[in-house]
Amino acid sequence: AAFPVSLPRETCMPPISRVFLFLFPLLCVLLGTVCPAKGAHCSEIAPTLADLERRFACDISLAALDVQGGEKVLYRADNRFAFCSTFKFFLVAEVLRKADADRSLVGKRLFWKENEEQEWSPATRGRGGEGMSVIALCEAAMTLSDNTAANLLLRLLGGPFAMTKGMRALGDRDFLLCDYEPRLNYTGTELANRGENRLPQANTATAAGFLQAMRTLLFDRAYPDFSRNLLLQLAGKTRTGTGRIQASLPKGATLFHKTGTGFGNVHDLALVRYPNGRECLLVIFTKNTQNVEKEDQAGRVARQERAMSEAVRTVLEYLGM
C-alpha cells in the first residue's frame, strides 16, 4: 500500500488523553526535563548569536557538547523546529539497532510501487521492482536524504509512532513524528493552518532533545558497537550541506552528520572528531524570518548556511576546539 498522506491521531500519538498531551510540555518544564542542563552556558556568546540572527534574518537554535570536557552550550535549545530530514540520522540508527539483534536484516530486500516514490528520491527512483537492501536504503536516506528510502525504513520500523517511541528511549522527550515524507516537513501548527486537526508539536523537535539522543546513541555503551560503527560509517559519507557545519571546521577534523532543509528551515547535526581525540556533538536549526526581495530558494539557503557556519565557529571557539 502507498504511504498514508497523514496518520490517524491514535496511530501517531500514545493512547493517553488529549488533555495530558497538551499539558505535557508544561509538566516537563515544571519537572525540569526541558530546562537547560546544569553546566550549560551561552550567556557569553548569546549576543554574538543574536547578532547573527539579525544579520542573516533567521532564528537560530543550537546545542553543543564538548564530549570529553563535559561543557555544554545551549542557545534557544528548547525552541521547537520542524526537523525536516535531520531525523533520518536517528531513523537509520533505529533500523541498525534492530539489525543488531538480527544481522540478516541489513541484507533484506525491500520492494515498493511506483506511486510510493517521493519527489526527492535520487537513489530509489525507478528501482521498486528490483528492490534495494535495507543497508542500501539506510545509506540512501543518510547520505542523499532520499525520501522514498526514509519512508520504506520508517514503515519497516512500524511507522511514526514507533520512531517517536524509539526517540523516547534515547532520552529525547520533545521529538514527535506524525507523518511520512513529505508531510513530516510541516509542523502541526502549519497543518492546522491548512484546516487539519493536529497537535502544534507534531513533526517537531528541539536541539536540546536531539543532542541528548545523539549522546545516548554514540556514547552510551548500552548501544551496540556494531550499530554505532555502521551508523558513523554512513554519516561520514553524507554528501549534503557542505556549507553548514563542515564549513566551520579546521583542517583534519572528521565530520559525521545529517542535514535537513525545507520550507524555510536549514539544519545540520553532527559529531565532530578532532585529530587530538577531542569530540564535539552539535545540533543547529535555523528558520528564515523574512523574505528578501529577488532572493530565490538557493540564495535563502546559502544565507542561512552562512549564519550556521558562523554560529558553529563561534561555539567551537568558545569551547576551545
C-alpha positions as CSV (number, residue, x, y, z in Angstrom):
1,A,0.0,0.0,0.0
2,A,1.1,3.6,-0.6
3,F,2.3,5.6,2.4
4,P,-0.6,7.4,4.2
5,V,-0.9,11.1,3.5
6,S,-1.4,11.6,7.2
7,L,-1.8,9.1,10.0
8,P,-4.8,8.8,12.4
9,R,-4.2,10.6,15.7
10,E,-4.3,7.3,17.5
11,T,-1.6,5.9,15.3
12,C,0.6,9.0,15.6
13,M,0.2,9.5,19.4
14,P,0.3,7.3,22.5
15,P,-3.1,6.1,23.8
16,I,-3.3,8.8,26.5
17,S,-5.7,11.7,27.0
18,R,-5.6,14.7,24.8
19,V,-5.5,16.9,27.9
20,F,-2.3,15.3,29.0
21,L,-0.8,15.7,25.6
22,F,-1.3,19.5,25.7
23,L,-0.2,19.7,29.4
24,F,2.9,17.5,28.8
25,P,5.3,20.3,27.7
26,L,4.3,22.4,30.8
27,L,4.8,19.4,33.1
28,C,8.3,18.9,31.5
29,V,9.2,22.5,32.4
30,L,7.9,22.0,36.0
31,L,9.9,18.8,36.4
32,G,13.0,20.3,34.8
33,T,13.1,18.0,31.8
34,V,13.3,20.7,29.1
35,C,15.2,23.2,31.1
36,P,18.9,23.9,30.2
37,A,21.1,21.3,31.8
38,K,23.3,22.2,34.7
39,G,26.6,23.4,33.5
40,A,25.2,24.7,30.2
41,H,26.5,28.1,29.1
42,C,25.6,30.6,26.4
43,S,25.5,34.0,28.1
44,E,29.0,35.0,26.9
45,I,28.3,34.2,23.2
46,A,24.5,34.9,23.2
47,P,24.9,38.5,21.9
48,T,27.1,37.2,19.0
49,L,24.5,34.6,18.1
50,A,21.6,37.1,18.4
51,D,23.6,39.4,16.1
52,L,23.9,36.6,13.5
53,E,20.1,36.2,13.7
54,R,19.6,39.8,12.9
55,R,22.2,39.9,10.1
56,F,21.1,36.8,8.3
57,A,17.3,37.2,9.0
58,C,16.8,33.8,10.6
59,D,16.1,32.2,14.0
60,I,18.9,30.1,15.4
61,S,18.6,27.2,17.9
62,L,21.8,25.5,18.9
63,A,23.0,22.8,21.3
64,A,26.6,21.6,21.6
65,L,28.6,19.3,23.9
66,D,32.3,19.0,24.4
67,V,32.2,15.2,24.9
68,Q,35.4,14.8,26.8
69,G,35.3,18.1,28.8
70,G,31.6,17.8,29.5
71,E,30.8,21.5,28.8
72,K,27.5,22.2,27.1
73,V,26.4,25.2,25.1
74,L,22.6,25.9,24.6
75,Y,21.1,28.7,22.7
76,R,17.3,28.7,22.4
77,A,17.8,25.0,22.5
78,D,14.2,24.3,23.8
79,N,12.5,26.0,20.9
80,R,10.6,23.7,18.6
81,F,11.5,23.5,14.9
82,A,10.4,21.3,12.0
83,F,13.2,18.8,12.0
84,C,13.0,18.0,8.2
85,S,15.5,15.4,7.1
86,T,17.7,15.5,10.2
87,F,15.5,12.8,11.8
88,K,16.9,10.4,9.2
89,F,20.1,10.1,11.3
90,F,18.0,8.6,14.1
91,L,15.8,6.6,11.7
92,V,18.9,4.9,10.4
93,A,20.2,4.4,13.9
94,E,17.0,2.7,15.0
95,V,17.0,0.4,11.9
96,L,20.6,-0.6,12.6
97,R,19.8,-1.2,16.3
98,K,17.1,-3.5,15.2
99,A,19.6,-5.2,12.8
100,D,22.0,-5.8,15.7
101,A,19.6,-8.4,17.0
102,D,19.2,-9.9,13.5
103,R,22.2,-9.3,11.3
104,S,20.4,-10.7,8.3
105,L,18.1,-7.6,8.3
106,V,20.7,-5.4,6.7
107,G,20.7,-7.6,3.6
108,K,16.9,-8.0,3.4
109,R,15.5,-6.5,0.1
110,L,12.5,-4.2,0.3
111,F,10.2,-3.5,-2.7
112,W,7.8,-0.7,-3.5
113,K,5.4,0.5,-6.1
114,E,6.0,3.5,-8.4
115,N,3.2,5.5,-6.7
116,E,5.2,5.2,-3.4
117,E,8.2,7.1,-4.8
118,Q,8.6,10.6,-3.5
119,E,9.8,13.7,-5.3
120,W,13.3,13.6,-3.9
121,S,14.4,10.0,-4.5
122,P,17.8,10.1,-6.2
123,A,18.8,6.6,-5.2
124,T,15.5,4.8,-5.3
125,R,13.8,6.3,-8.3
126,G,12.6,3.5,-10.7
127,R,14.1,0.7,-8.6
128,G,11.0,-0.6,-6.8
129,G,10.6,-3.7,-8.9
130,E,14.2,-4.9,-8.3
131,G,14.2,-3.6,-4.7
132,M,17.1,-2.5,-2.5
133,S,18.7,-3.9,0.6
134,V,18.0,-2.4,4.0
135,I,21.6,-1.3,4.3
136,A,21.5,0.3,0.8
137,L,18.3,2.2,1.8
138,C,20.0,3.3,5.0
139,E,22.9,4.7,3.0
140,A,20.5,6.5,0.6
141,A,18.5,8.0,3.4
142,M,21.6,9.2,5.3
143,T,24.0,10.3,2.5
144,L,21.5,11.6,-0.1
145,S,18.5,12.2,2.1
146,D,16.4,10.0,-0.2
147,N,12.7,10.4,0.9
148,T,11.4,7.1,-0.5
149,A,14.2,5.3,1.3
150,A,13.2,7.0,4.5
151,N,9.6,6.1,4.1
152,L,10.5,2.4,3.5
153,L,12.7,2.3,6.6
154,L,10.1,4.1,8.7
155,R,7.5,1.6,7.6
156,L,9.9,-1.2,8.4
157,L,10.1,0.1,12.0
158,G,6.4,0.3,12.4
159,G,5.6,3.9,11.4
160,P,5.9,7.4,13.0
161,F,4.8,6.3,16.5
162,A,7.4,3.6,16.7
163,M,10.0,6.1,15.7
164,T,8.8,8.6,18.4
165,K,8.9,5.7,20.9
166,G,12.5,5.0,19.9
167,M,13.5,8.6,20.5
168,R,12.0,8.5,24.0
169,A,14.2,5.5,24.7
170,L,17.2,7.7,23.7
171,G,16.1,10.4,26.2
172,D,14.5,12.8,23.8
173,R,11.2,13.8,25.3
174,D,10.5,16.5,22.7
175,F,10.6,14.7,19.4
176,L,7.2,13.9,17.9
177,L,6.8,12.4,14.4
178,C,3.3,12.1,13.0
179,D,3.8,11.7,9.2
180,Y,5.8,10.2,6.4
181,E,7.7,12.1,3.8
182,P,7.0,14.7,2.5
183,R,4.3,15.7,5.0
184,L,6.6,15.4,8.0
185,N,8.3,18.7,6.9
186,Y,5.1,20.5,8.0
187,T,4.6,21.2,11.7
188,G,1.3,20.6,13.4
189,T,0.7,24.3,13.5
190,E,1.3,24.6,9.8
191,L,-1.0,21.7,9.1
192,A,-3.7,23.2,11.4
193,N,-3.5,26.5,9.5
194,R,-4.4,24.4,6.4
195,G,-7.5,23.1,8.2
196,E,-6.2,19.9,9.6
197,N,-6.7,18.9,13.3
198,R,-3.1,18.4,14.5
199,L,-1.2,18.9,17.7
200,P,1.0,22.0,17.4
201,Q,4.1,20.0,18.3
202,A,3.6,17.4,15.5
203,N,6.7,16.8,13.4
204,T,8.9,19.0,15.6
205,A,11.9,18.5,17.8
206,T,14.3,20.6,19.9
207,A,18.1,21.0,19.6
208,A,18.4,20.0,23.2
209,G,16.4,16.8,22.7
210,F,18.4,15.8,19.6
211,L,21.7,16.5,21.5
212,Q,20.6,14.1,24.3
213,A,19.6,11.5,21.8
214,M,22.9,11.7,20.0
215,R,24.8,11.5,23.2
216,T,22.9,8.3,24.1
217,L,23.4,6.8,20.7
218,L,27.1,7.5,20.3
219,F,28.5,7.4,23.9
220,D,26.2,5.2,25.9
221,R,27.9,1.8,26.0
222,A,24.4,0.2,26.1
223,Y,24.2,0.9,22.4
224,P,25.8,-1.9,20.4
225,D,29.2,-1.3,18.8
226,F,28.1,-2.9,15.5
227,S,25.2,-0.5,15.1
228,R,27.2,2.6,16.3
229,N,30.1,1.9,14.0
230,L,27.9,1.3,11.0
231,L,25.9,4.4,11.8
232,L,29.0,6.6,11.9
233,Q,30.3,5.0,8.7
234,L,27.2,6.1,6.9
235,A,27.0,9.5,8.5
236,G,30.6,10.1,7.4
237,K,29.6,9.7,3.8
238,T,26.9,12.4,3.9
239,R,27.1,14.5,0.7
240,T,24.7,17.3,1.5
241,G,25.3,20.6,3.4
242,T,28.9,21.3,2.7
243,G,28.3,25.0,3.6
244,R,27.0,24.3,7.1
245,I,28.9,22.7,10.0
246,Q,31.6,21.4,7.6
247,A,32.4,25.0,6.5
248,S,33.4,25.8,10.1
249,L,35.8,23.0,10.8
250,P,39.6,23.2,10.9
251,K,41.7,21.0,8.6
252,G,42.0,17.5,9.9
253,A,38.6,17.4,11.7
254,T,36.3,14.5,10.8
255,L,32.6,15.1,10.3
256,F,29.7,12.6,10.8
257,H,26.5,14.5,10.1
258,K,23.0,14.7,8.7
259,T,21.3,17.8,7.2
260,G,17.7,18.9,6.8
261,T,16.2,21.5,4.5
262,G,12.7,22.6,3.7
263,F,10.1,25.4,4.0
264,G,12.5,28.0,5.4
265,N,14.4,25.5,7.6
266,V,18.1,24.8,7.1
267,H,19.5,22.4,9.7
268,D,22.5,20.2,10.5
269,L,23.5,17.9,13.3
270,A,26.9,16.3,13.7
271,L,29.6,14.5,15.6
272,V,33.0,16.3,15.0
273,R,36.1,14.3,15.8
274,Y,39.5,16.1,16.0
275,P,43.0,14.7,15.4
276,N,43.9,15.1,19.1
277,G,41.0,12.8,20.1
278,R,38.5,15.5,21.3
279,E,35.0,15.2,20.1
280,C,32.0,17.6,19.9
281,L,28.3,17.0,19.3
282,L,26.5,19.8,17.5
283,V,22.8,20.4,16.6
284,I,21.9,23.6,14.9
285,F,18.5,24.6,13.5
286,T,17.7,27.8,11.5
287,K,14.4,29.2,10.3
288,N,14.0,32.0,7.8
289,T,12.4,35.1,9.3
290,Q,11.9,37.4,6.3
291,N,11.5,37.3,2.6
292,V,14.3,39.1,0.8
293,E,13.4,40.7,-2.4
294,K,14.7,38.9,-5.5
295,E,16.1,36.1,-3.4
296,D,15.4,32.6,-4.7
297,Q,15.4,29.4,-2.6
298,A,19.1,28.7,-3.3
299,G,20.0,32.2,-2.1
300,R,18.0,31.9,1.0
301,V,19.6,28.5,1.9
302,A,23.0,30.0,1.3
303,R,22.2,32.9,3.5
304,Q,21.1,30.6,6.4
305,E,24.1,28.4,5.8
306,R,26.4,31.4,6.3
307,A,24.6,32.1,9.6
308,M,25.0,28.4,10.6
309,S,28.7,28.3,9.8
310,E,29.5,31.5,11.7
311,A,27.4,30.3,14.7
312,V,29.2,27.0,14.8
313,R,32.6,28.7,14.5
314,T,31.6,30.9,17.5
315,V,30.6,27.9,19.6
316,L,33.7,25.9,18.8
317,E,36.0,28.8,19.6
318,Y,34.2,29.3,22.9
319,L,34.7,25.6,23.7
320,G,38.4,25.9,22.7
321,M,38.0,23.4,19.8
